[in-house]
């Protein structure tokens, strides 16, 4: 029976004869396929609310003018899809970084950057700094990117769709990059960016959602909201707007909620007995 790998970088870092490789896009076909699917779905999503009523009217009235408008709309949509598909595939093939190889083993002197159609080499001596950028929204990591700042320009390497790299913590990646670039004395920075734009109120938290997120009793939510200044929003749900216009629902800002969730997580790590409801002592 095969033993599961305990290496946190399995599938992300591999050894070659020349050096160590950090993989951002493990499957080229999947990445190109996502670009093509996106070029089809987006135009249809935009055009459907306009085209479907026109097609319905054309079918009911059998009007030549309406059918001409419908065919023109379909043709324009197809043209947009084709143009968008070509643009996205071209961008994927020419700019997306598949992997970076640190050569040679043990003492990085150069980085080979492989894209879909070509590769380039950057000398370690020309690197000024390396930044790992993690972008979050509602506590979920949405993108992961390694940015190489060199004398010749900046290279952005983003993890592909469903890449194994998304399963690796930012700290582990920073440690690995630091180990590869320590001989060249290149600084590796870790930057976190949080998207604080949320559709209100659809993406905001209910009281029960906050209790689950913060891992506290529901009775403690109101106190934490007031104490930490979490923004609230009251509205009348659509389902109650007609029959119970006085019914309101209170929801809570996800940005502040996740900031507090991270604070509570750190406090529990340092003090496993803490439940988040105790006031933090001030010096």
C-alpha positions in Angstrom: 0.0 0.0 0.0 1.3 3.4 -1.0 2.1 5.8 1.9 0.5 9.2 1.5 3.1 12.0 1.1 3.6 14.2 4.2 5.6 16.8 2.2 3.5 20.0 2.3 5.1 21.0 -1.0 4.3 17.8 -2.8 3.1 18.5 -6.4 4.4 22.1 -6.1 8.1 21.6 -5.9 10.0 19.0 -7.9 13.6 18.1 -8.4 15.2 18.1 -11.9 18.7 17.3 -13.1 19.4 21.0 -13.2 17.8 22.3 -10.1 14.5 22.7 -8.1 11.3 23.6 -9.9 8.4 25.6 -8.4 5.2 24.8 -10.4 2.4 27.3 -10.9 0.5 25.7 -13.8 0.7 21.9 -13.7 -1.7 21.3 -16.6 -1.5 23.4 -19.7 -4.6 22.0 -21.3 -6.8 22.9 -18.3 -5.5 26.5 -18.2 -6.2 27.0 -21.9 -9.6 25.3 -21.5 -10.6 27.7 -18.7 -9.7 30.6 -21.0 -11.9 29.3 -23.8 -14.8 28.5 -21.5 -14.6 31.9 -20.0 -14.7 33.5 -23.4 -18.0 31.6 -24.1 -19.7 32.0 -20.8 -19.2 35.7 -20.2 -20.6 37.0 -23.6 -23.6 34.6 -23.3 -24.2 35.7 -19.7 -24.3 39.4 -20.9 -26.3 38.8 -24.1 -28.9 36.2 -22.9 -31.2 38.7 -21.1 -31.4 40.7 -24.4 -31.4 37.8 -26.9 -34.0 35.5 -25.3 -36.9 38.0 -25.3 -36.1 38.9 -28.9 -36.0 35.3 -29.9 -39.3 34.7 -28.1 -41.0 37.6 -29.9 -39.6 36.5 -33.2 -41.0 33.0 -32.7 -44.4 34.3 -31.7 -44.8 36.9 -34.3 -42.8 35.4 -37.1 -41.8 38.9 -38.0 -39.0 39.2 -40.6 -37.6 42.3 -39.0 -37.5 40.8 -35.5 -35.8 37.7 -36.9 -33.2 39.8 -38.6 -32.5 41.6 -35.3 -32.2 38.2 -33.5 -29.8 36.8 -36.1 -27.8 40.0 -36.0 -27.6 39.7 -32.2 -26.5 36.1 -32.4 -23.9 36.9 -35.0 -22.5 39.7 -32.9 -22.4 37.5 -29.8 -20.6 34.8 -31.7 -18.1 37.4 -33.0 -17.4 38.7 -29.5 -16.9 35.1 -28.2 -14.5 34.3 -31.0 -12.5 37.5 -30.4 -12.4 37.1 -26.7 -11.4 33.4 -27.0 -8.5 34.3 -29.2 -7.4 37.2 -26.9 -7.6 35.1 -23.8 -5.8 32.1 -25.3 -3.1 34.4 -26.7 -2.6 36.0 -23.3 -2.4 32.7 -21.6 0.1 31.3 -24.0 2.4 34.3 -24.0 2.3 35.6 -20.4 1.3 32.8 -18.0 4.3 31.4 -16.2 4.2 27.6 -15.9 7.1 27.1 -13.6 10.3 28.6 -12.3 13.5 26.5 -11.9 16.2 27.5 -9.5 19.6 26.4 -10.8 21.8 24.8 -9.7 21.0 22.7 -6.7 22.0 24.2 -3.4 23.3 27.5 -4.7 20.9 29.4 -7.0 22.7 31.4 -9.6 19.9 31.7 -12.1 16.2 31.3 -12.5 14.7 29.8 -15.6 11.1 31.1 -16.2 9.0 28.8 -18.4 5.9 30.1 -20.1 3.7 28.1 -22.5 5.6 28.9 -25.7 9.0 30.2 -24.5 11.3 30.4 -21.6 13.7 33.1 -20.3 16.6 33.2 -17.8 17.2 35.7 -15.0 20.5 35.8 -13.1 20.1 35.6 -9.4 22.5 38.6 -9.2 19.9 40.7 -11.1 17.1 40.0 -8.7 16.3 42.8 -6.3 13.6 41.2 -4.2 10.9 38.5 -4.4 7.3 39.0 -3.1 4.7 36.4 -2.4 1.3 38.0 -2.6 -1.8 36.3 -1.2 -5.2 37.9 -2.0 -8.2 37.1 0.2 -11.9 37.8 0.2 -14.3 36.7 3.0 -11.5 34.7 4.5 -10.9 32.7 1.3 -7.7 32.9 -0.6 -8.6 34.0 -4.1 -5.1 34.2 -5.8 -1.5 33.4 -5.0 1.3 35.1 -6.9 5.1 35.3 -6.8 6.4 38.6 -8.1 10.1 38.7 -9.2 11.6 42.2 -9.2 14.7 42.3 -11.3 16.8 44.9 -12.9 15.3 44.1 -16.3 11.7 44.4 -15.1 9.0 42.6 -13.1 7.8 39.1 -13.7 4.4 38.0 -12.1 3.9 34.3 -11.6 0.3 33.4 -10.6 -0.9 30.0 -9.5 -3.2 28.4 -12.1 -6.8 27.2 -11.6 -7.0 24.5 -9.0 -3.2 24.3 -8.9 -1.7 22.2 -6.0 0.0 25.5 -4.9 -3.3 26.7 -3.5 -3.1 23.9 -0.9 0.2 25.2 0.4 0.4 27.9 3.1 2.0 31.2 2.3 4.5 30.7 5.2 5.7 27.4 3.7 6.2 28.9 0.3 8.1 31.9 1.8 10.4 29.5 3.7 11.1 27.5 0.6 11.8 30.5 -1.6 14.1 31.9 1.2 16.0 28.6 1.3 16.5 28.7 -2.5 17.6 32.3 -2.6 19.6 32.6 0.6 22.9 32.0 -1.1 22.2 34.9 -3.4 21.1 37.0 -0.4 17.7 37.9 -2.0 15.0 39.2 0.3 11.7 37.3 0.2 8.7 39.3 1.4 5.2 38.1 2.2 2.3 40.4 1.5 -1.4 39.8 2.2 -4.1 41.8 0.3 -7.7 41.7 1.5 -10.6 42.5 -0.8 -13.0 44.5 1.3 -15.7 45.1 -1.3 -18.8 43.1 -0.7 -22.3 43.2 -2.2 -24.6 44.4 0.6 -26.4 42.5 2.0 -26.1 39.3 0.0 -22.5 38.6 1.0 -22.7 39.8 4.6 -22.9 37.5 7.6 -26.0 36.7 9.7 -25.7 36.3 13.5 -25.5 32.5 13.2 -22.8 32.9 10.5 -20.7 35.0 12.8 -21.1 32.6 15.7 -19.8 29.8 13.4 -17.0 31.9 12.0 -15.8 33.1 15.4 -16.5 29.7 17.1 -18.4 31.4 19.9 -21.9 30.9 21.3 -24.6 32.9 19.5 -25.3 34.8 22.7 -21.8 36.2 22.6 -22.0 37.7 19.0 -23.8 41.0 19.9 -21.2 41.8 22.6 -18.3 41.1 20.2 -19.9 43.1 17.4 -20.2 46.2 19.7 -16.8 45.8 21.3 -14.9 45.5 18.1 -17.1 47.9 16.0 -18.2 45.5 13.4 -20.4 47.3 10.8 -24.0 46.3 10.6 -26.8 46.7 8.0 -30.5 46.3 8.3 -32.8 45.5 5.4 -36.1 44.0 4.6 -35.7 40.6 2.7 -37.5 40.4 -0.6 -39.5 37.4 0.6 -41.0 39.6 3.4 -41.2 42.9 1.5 -44.8 42.4 0.3 -46.5 40.6 3.3 -44.3 41.8 6.2 -42.8 45.1 5.3 -41.8 45.8 8.9 -39.7 42.7 9.1 -36.0 43.5 9.1 -32.8 41.4 9.1 -29.5 42.5 10.5 -26.3 41.4 8.7 -22.7 42.0 9.5 -19.7 43.3 7.5 -17.5 40.3 6.3 -14.3 42.4 6.3 -14.4 43.3 9.9 -15.7 39.8 10.8 -12.8 38.1 9.2 -10.3 40.5 10.8 -11.7 39.6 14.2 -11.8 35.9 13.3 -8.1 36.0 12.6 -7.5 37.8 15.9 -9.5 35.2 17.8 -7.7 32.4 16.1 -4.3 33.8 17.2 -5.6 34.3 20.8 -6.8 30.6 20.9 -3.4 29.5 19.6 -1.6 31.3 22.4 -4.3 30.4 25.0 -6.3 27.2 24.1 -8.7 28.0 27.0 -9.8 31.3 25.5 -13.3 31.3 23.8 -13.1 34.8 22.4 -15.7 36.3 24.7 -13.2 37.5 27.3 -12.0 41.1 27.2 -8.4 41.4 26.1 -6.5 43.0 28.9 -4.8 46.3 28.0 -1.4 47.2 29.4 
